[in-house]
């Protein structure tokens, strides 16, 4: 944190000096990010390039990150009611949809997580750390890249194959959605006797007809129908097959409208654990092979239509 000469508070981020990105490439990318403006994206104010130093200057957001406010220590915990959480979900989805659909070229964030969702004084969400995300040239459906991201949020096909598509962000957002509803961290909390991770636990509760048990105990009052819809959207986003997941534009529609989700179109979530990936309900050998196959062909499938997701 720092301040400009006029007193404006700013957030300063120093990038690794070990970055292999050249000055020209860095400035080209920053220039592109500079021109992006959206209410749900953290605004880049400036940058500094000197020798090996790479410094980014962002707008300062008073309530820090969602990870601190909702998933952090009790000393930093902020009690967020359901309308506030719902607005954070929808705002984050809107920002991510803008990066995918309206930015030119489109941008895949690669590291959607609670610590990269920042909150202003009114708990309005803004996605941060998208300055070094992957830019997608025209007519490119995926890029092969070094895997970057955070355990607990990684889409299985991206973690295993290194082939990045927008659907990797959709998966990460689905995990984030479940975290906001449950008040639990996907990368830190374990559930039940089998020590399941959050997306596994959510699917298990759905199968047992106990889906509302995922809701944060701190939420004593909430509209059950709307919360159920948000949870199911999270499951749609985390399906094992990338081609089954909705686009972020569809996600915004599913969260903002009282639609009836067609659960017949919902398939099991995918889970990445270290060097293995699987969908729930299948043997590890079968699903490891299946996931590799799905990952290779997922970019050839059309995205689900709104009719498939809602009726």
Residue, then its C-alpha position, 0 to 999 in steps of 0.5 A: x500500500x502507498x499513496x500518490x502525491x495527491x493523497x490517493x491511496x494505491x496498492x503496489x505489487x512487485x513482480x518476480x525479478x526472475x520473470x523471463x518476460x522482456x521489457x517490450x513484451x511486458x509493456x505491450x501486455x500492460x498497455x492492453x490491460x491499461x485500456x480495459x475498464x469494467x466496474x468489476x475489474x481492479x483498475x491499473x493505474x500505472x507501472x514501473x520497469x527499471x532493470x529487472x524490476x516490474x512494479x504494478x500500481x493498482x487502485x486501493x480497495x478498502x476491504x482487502x480480499x474476499x479471502x481475508x473477509x470471509x475465509x481468513x482468520x477470525x480477527x479479519x472475518x467480516x459477517x457478510x449477509x446473503x444479499x452481499x454474498x450474492x452481489x459478490x458472486x454476480x459482480x465477479x461473474x460479470x467481470x470474468x464474463x467481460x474478460x472472456x467475451x468483450x475484451x479484445x483480445x479475450x483474456x483468460x485469468x488463470x487464477x480466479x480465487x478468493x484472494x484475487x477478488x478484492x472488495x471496496x468500501x461497500x463490498x463491491x467485488x473487483x477481480x485483481x491480478x488479471x494483468x499477467x493472464x493469458x491473452x487469446x488471439x483471434x480464432x484461438x480456442x486454446x493455448x498450451x502453456x505452463x500450468x499456473x493457478x492455485x490448488x483447489x481451484x484448478x480445472x482437471x483438464x488444464x492441470x493435467x494437459x496444460x491446455x488453457x481455455x476459458x472453461x478453466x476460469x469457469x471451473x475456478x469460478x464454480x469453486x469460488x461460488x461454493x466457497x462464498x456460499x459455504x464460508x469454507x476454503x476449498x484448498x484448506x477445508x475437508x469435509x466428512x469422514x472421507x475428508x472430501x474437498x468442497x466440490x466433492x462434498x457438495x456433490x455428495x450432499x446433492x446425491x443425498x438430498x441435503x444440498x442446503x447443508x453446505x450453506x455457511x452456518x453464519x448465514x441464519x437468514x437466506x432465501x432457500x430457492x435462490x441459494x439452491x440455484x447458486x449452489x447448482x450453478x457452482x456444480x454446473x461450472x465444475x463439471x468434469x468435462x470442460x465442454x459441459x460447463x456453461x460460458x461465463x455469459x451464461x453463468x451471469x444469466x443463471x445467477x441474475x435471473x430466477x431460472x429453473x435449471x435443468x438438472x438432467x443436463x448436470x454431470x459429475x464434477x471433476x477433481x484434480x489431486x496432485x498428478x491425478x484427475x477424476x470425476x466422481x463415481x468412476x475408478x481412478x484408472x478409468x477416469x484418468x484415461x477418460x479425462x485425458x481424452x475429454x481434455x483433448x477434444x473439449x475445444x471441439x464441442x459447442x458450449x451448452x445452450x441456454x435451453x440445456x441449462x434452463x427450461 
